[in-house]
């Protein structure tokens, strides 16, 4: 059965100028969009293409401090005046980065609202820059604003969600994402990432929300990844089913990605996604939004995103 899947994007996300030698270069999103366009014979009916509504500063303050938000804005202004790319906490910032970051966070929020409003069963936010590495008051790992965390806090603070499940997969553990969400006991985090990185943080206490961490051995492929995800999801108690599921989707788990040592192939992403989508259908009324994070081997990432979208939309693998 087909599901309507919101595909949310904004042209400003591709204008974030990091330089072509940077892993998060401005060619990443156009490669994905071209792949989607090539697959539109299959995706035409279930995929609802939607332009993101950029996030507001009020949205950003759900997670980030006012002082940090101003630092991002001022660095982008300085970059525009200097007509070159600067750095903020090691993350490249150009004159277009402020608008790109607002569009990226807004893509996650727009996808959430499309699902809540009944316009789509689930959604995918084509966000850039990535978000999972951004802390409340610091940039990090290519990230300026924490898109998934903003969406999670929006669901909890504004939309009445009693429980939100955040699933994060990627080459690295989502340490910044965990920290910015740690005070909210209505948010559960499942992390599937590369060994030896693991949770919980040594400083974590029983007062922190649940964090389920699975560290996979280098070289782990799609079967191991899907099995780990299935086991982690099965560990969510029946009386703690979420009202909404958010996926922090790091495609640096792919074998071709030089920024990780996992070995998932693009075609295996369909089966992995299906594990999460079917669980969400059974436990959260299908309310699932996936948000793009890393994934720096552009051709392979584009192919993986197609498989991801097909699984979300209830289509067979390509």
N, C-alpha and C positions, 0 to 999 in steps of 0.2 A: 504494500500500500504506500502511495506517495504521501509525503508530508510537505506542507508549504514551509520552506526554509527562507528566512530573511537573510539576504546577502548585503551587508551594510558597509559602505565605503564612502570615502570623501577624497577628492582630488588633492586637497591640501596635504594629505599624509605623504604623498610622493614628493613633495617639495622640500621636505626636511633634508638639507644638504649636508651629508656627512663626508662627502668625497668618495670617489669610485673605488678607492683602495680599502675603505672601511667595510667590515662585514655587513653592517646594516645600511648598505648603499641604496641610493634612490631608484635602482632598477628592480628591487625585490618585488614591490607591489605591481608594477606594470607586467612583470612576468606572470604573476598569478592571474591578473585580469585577462591577459591574452589567453591563458590556458582555459579559463572559464568560458571565454567567448568561443573558443574552438569546440567546447563540449556543450554548447547551447542547444544542440538538437535534443539531447537528453535532459538538460537542465532547464529548458525554456519553461515548461509547465510548473515544476515544483519550486523553482528559485524565484524569489521576489526581490529584485534589486532595489535597494533603498539608499538614498543619500543620508549620511549621518548629519544630525543636528549637533554642531559643536558644543562641547561642554562649557558651562559657565564657571566663573570663579567660585560661586556658591557650591557647585558640584565638586570642584577640586578640593574645597575645604572640608569635604566629608572625610578626607584622608590626609591632606597635606596642610602644613602650617602656612599662614598668610605670608610670613617672611620668606619661606622657600618659594612659594608661588611667585612672589615679586622678584626673586633672584632669577628664576627662569625667564620671566618677561624681560627683565633688564638685560640679561645676557643676550637674548634674541635681538633686542634693540641695538645693543652694542655691535653685534654681528652685522646687522643691517647697515649701521653707520660706517663700519670698517670695511664693508663689502667682502667679508671673509668669514670662514667658520671658526668659531671660538670653542672653548671647552668649559663645561660646568661639571665639577667633580669627576673629570675624566671623560665625560660624555660630550660628543660634538654638538654644538648649537649654532645654527645659522640664523639669518634674518627671518627665514620662513618657519623656524622650528616652533615658535609659540603657537602659530595657527595650526601647524601639523599636530602638535601635542593636544590641543583642544579638540581637534577633529578625531584623533585616535580615542581619547576618553569618551568623546561624544558618540563614536561608533558603537562602543560597548553599551552605553546607556540607550541609544536608539534601538539596538537589537533587543535589549531587555524589554523596552516599552512595546515593541512590535509583538513580542510573545505575550506579554501581559494583556495587551489590547485585543488579542485574538486574531491579529493580522497574519500571524505565522505560528506554526507549531514549535519551531525552534529557530535558532539564528546563528550566523557567523559574522563576526566583526573583523573587517580587514584593517586592523589598527597598525599604525606606525607613527612614531617610534614605539618599540615594545614597552611594556609597563612593569613587568614583574620584578625588575631590579631596583625600582624607585622606592625610597623610604619616605617617611613623613616629611623629612626636611633635607633630603639629599637625593641627587641623581645617582645612577649606578647601572652597570651592565647594559649600556645602550638606552636606558630608560629615563624618562623625565617625569611622567605622572603614571601612577599605578592604576592602569585602566580597569583591571579585574577587581581590585580592591574598591575602587570608586563605585563600580557597579554593585558589588556586594553590600557596601554601606548604603547605597541608594535603596536597594531592596529592603534592607532592615529598617532604616530610619524613616523612609518616606512611603514605602509601598506595603508595609505591614507584614513582611515575610517573617514568620516565626523562626524558621530554620533555613539557612542557605548552605549548600554544599559547594565548596570550591575544590575542583580537581585540577592539579597542576602537573603537567608532564613536560619534561625537558631534560637536557643534558645536566643541568645544575639544579640543586635543590632551591626552591623559591624562598630564600631566607628573608628577603625584604618583604615579600608578600605575607609571610607568616608573622613578621613583627608588626606590620601595620594592622593586621586583623586580630592580634592576640588578645585584645581586651574585650572582644565581642564574643560572648559565649553562645550566641545563636549561629555562629559560623563554624563549620567543620572543614578542615583542610586535609585532602588526600594528596600526597606527593609521590609521583613515580619518577625517579631520576637515576642518575648514574652513580654506582658505588665508586669510591668509599664515602661520598657525602651522605649524611643521614641526619634525620631528626630523632628525638627531640633535641633542641638546644640544651647544652649542659646547664644553662641558667633557667630552663623552663621549670614551672612549678605546677602543682595540681590546680592552681587557679586559672591556668591558661586553657583556652578551648581545645577540643580534641585535635590532634595532628596524627594522621596515619601516614607513616613514611615507609616507602619501599625503595631500597637501593639495589639496582640491577648491576650485575657484573659487566665490565666492558665487553663488547662483542655480542651482547644480548640482542636478539632479533625480535621480530613481530610476535612470534608465538609466546615467547617469555614475557614480553611486554603486555600482551592481551591477558595472559594468565594472571600476572601480578595485579593488573587493574581489576579483573573480575574478583579476585580474592579480596582486595581492599574494599570494593563496593559491597561485597557480601558481608563484610564486617560491620557495616552500618546497621545498628539495631533497628528492628521493625518499628519500634515506637519513636524513632528519631528520623523518620523519612523527611526529606527536605521539601520546602515549598518551591524551591528553585535550585537549579544546578548551573554553575558557571565553570567553564573549562579555560584554564590558562594553557593555551596550546603552543608548546615549544617544538618546532619542527627541526631543531638541532639534534633530535634523536635519530635522524636519518644517517644511514651508513656513509653517505657521500659528504656529510657535513664535517668540516675540519675542526669544528669547535666542540666536538664531543666524541666519545668512543663507543657509543651504542651502534647497533647495526640494523635498525629498522629500515626496510625497503619501502619506497613510496606506495607500492601496491598493497602492502600489509596494513597501511593506515586505515583502509576501509574496515577490516575486521576489528581493529582496535577501537575505532569510533563506534562500531556497531555494539560493542560491549557496553559502552557508556550510554548510547542512545536507548538501547533496549531496557537497560536498568532504569533510566530516567523515565521512560514510558510507563514502566511498572510502578515506580516508587514516587515520582514527582509529576505525574500527569503530563509528562513529555516536555516540561518547561526547562529547556536547556539552551544556553547561549555559549558559544565557543568564541574566544578572542585570540587573534593571532599574536604570538610572542616572537621568539626567535625562529631561526630557520634560514641559514645563510648560503646554502647551495641552491641558488635561485631556480634552475630548471627542475631539480628534484623536489624542491619545496612546492613549486607550482603543481607538479604532478600529484604530490601527496595531498595538497589542498583539494584538488579535484576529487580524489578518493574520499576525503573527509566530507566534502559537501554531498557527494552521492549517498554516503551512509546516513548523514543527517536527513536527507530528503527521501530516504526509503528506496533508493535506486540501487541496482546491482553495481558491483565494482566495474570500472572501465576496462 
